[in-house]
Amino acid sequence: MRGTVIRLRASGFDTHLWFVVSNPDPETNRVLAFNLTDVKNYPSSRCILDVGEHPQITIRSAVRYFSPKIWDVETLQKLIKNDTFEQFQNASEEVIQKIISGAYEDDTPDPCFKYLP
């Protein structure tokens, strides 16, 4: 799952991209994901991603560390399969590492650190 990139399907408006940054935890079978927002909304983020770092990034974007998701893998896979989420090309390991590095310097909630390397 690490590197998975998804977006909630919603008609009428764009939703945020989510980047899964962990493999399933062996004890809980859960993964950690962070979403992106326009850098103008969160200019102090410790991780800024530029257009081209992933094909779905169309504006300079900030990782929102303060609002992560910890998803059960089976639930997330079902949500992708039933088209609740749209899945895109996986993120490169370089992008995932950049996101993870920023997590250690930003407002990442404590429960997330269980899932970070």
N, C-alpha and C positions, 0 to 999 in steps of 0.2 A: 504493500500500500504506500510505502514511502515514495514520495514524488508524485502521487496522484493529485490531479488538479480538477476541481469540480466547480460548478456554479448551480445554484438553485434555479430551477425553471420557474419563471413567473411572467405572465403575459402583461404587457403594458409598461414594464420598466426593467432596467438592468439591475442585476444583483451582483454581489461581490464574488470574486474568485476566492476559492479556498485551496490552500496548499497543505497536503498531508506531509508532515515532516518526520514522522516516526514509522517504524515497522510495528506490527502488533506486539503489545506487551504480552509476554508469555503467561503472566498470572491473570490478567484481566481481559485479554484479547481486545484491547482498545488502542486507538491511535490518536495522535494529537494533530490538530490542524489550526492554521492561522489564516485569516482573510486579509484581503487588500482593500485599500481605499485610496482615493485621490490624495496625493501628497499634500495638497492644500488643506485637507481636513486633519492631517496628523503630521505636520512638518517636523516634529521632534522624534519621530520614529527612528530607531537605531538601524533600520533596514529599509532602504529606498531601492525599488526595482524600476529600471528604466524600460521604455518601449524596446522590444526586441529581446529582452532576457527570457521571455516566454512568448509564444505566438499570440496568446490571449491578452497580453498586457498591451493596452492601446493608449494608455496615458501613464505618466510618471506616477508611481504608486508607492504607498507606504504600507508596511506590514502592521496590522493592528494587534499588538501583543496583549493588550488588556482585555480582549474579548475572544479568547480561543474556544475551540470546541474539542472535547474529548469524546470520540465516537466509538461505539461498539462496532467492530469490523463487520459482523454479519448484518447488522442494521444498515450500516453505510452501503454495503454491497447491494442490499435490497433496494435502497433508495436510488441507487444508480441504475439498477436493472429495471425498476418500474418508472424510470424517467422523471422522478422527482428532482434528481440532480442530473445535469449534463456533464459528462466526463470529456476531458480534453487530453491532448498530448501530455505525457508526464513531464514534470519539470526536470531540468538537468540536475545532476548531483551538485554542481557548482552553485546553482540557485538555492537548493535546499540547504547547503552548508552556510550560505550567506544568511538565510532566514534564521537558522539555528544559532549562529554566532550572535546575531542581534538580540535573540531571546534572553541571553545571559546579561545583557546590558540595559534592557528596557523594563517596562512595567508588567512583566510576565507573572501571572498568578502562581503562587507556590505549587499547587497540585500539578502543574504542567511539567515541572522539573523531573518528575518520575519518568516521563516519556522522552526526555531529551538525552542525547548521548553525552 
